[in-house]
C-alpha cells in the first residue's frame, strides 16, 4: 500500500453540505469512497486558509489512488489533489544513484 497526502477545498454544494451536516458526514463519505477502491483513510483534518482539509490515505497502488481522486472530484462538492508520500528508505534508495549532470 502506498501513502498519499490528500488536500481538498470544498466548492458549491460541498460547502453547503459541510455547513448543514458537519464534518463527520463528510468523513464517512470520504471513507466510503476510498474503501470502494480498496483504500483506507489514515486521518483527516479540517483547516482554514488556503486548504479546507488535509488527510493521509493508503491506496493499494497508483491506479487505485488515481481512481479515488477521480471519484471524489467527480462529486463536484470538493476538489482534491493527491501527493504520493515516500518513507525515508525510498529516498535513500533513490539518492544512491550515480547520475552526473551534462558537462560534469
Buried (B, 14 or more C-beta within 10 A) or exposed (E): EBBBEBBBBBEEEBBEBBEEEEEEEBBEBBBEBBEEBBBEBEEBEBEEEEEBBBBBBBBEEEEBBBBBBEBBBEBEBBBBEBEEEEEEEEEEEEEEEEEEEEEE
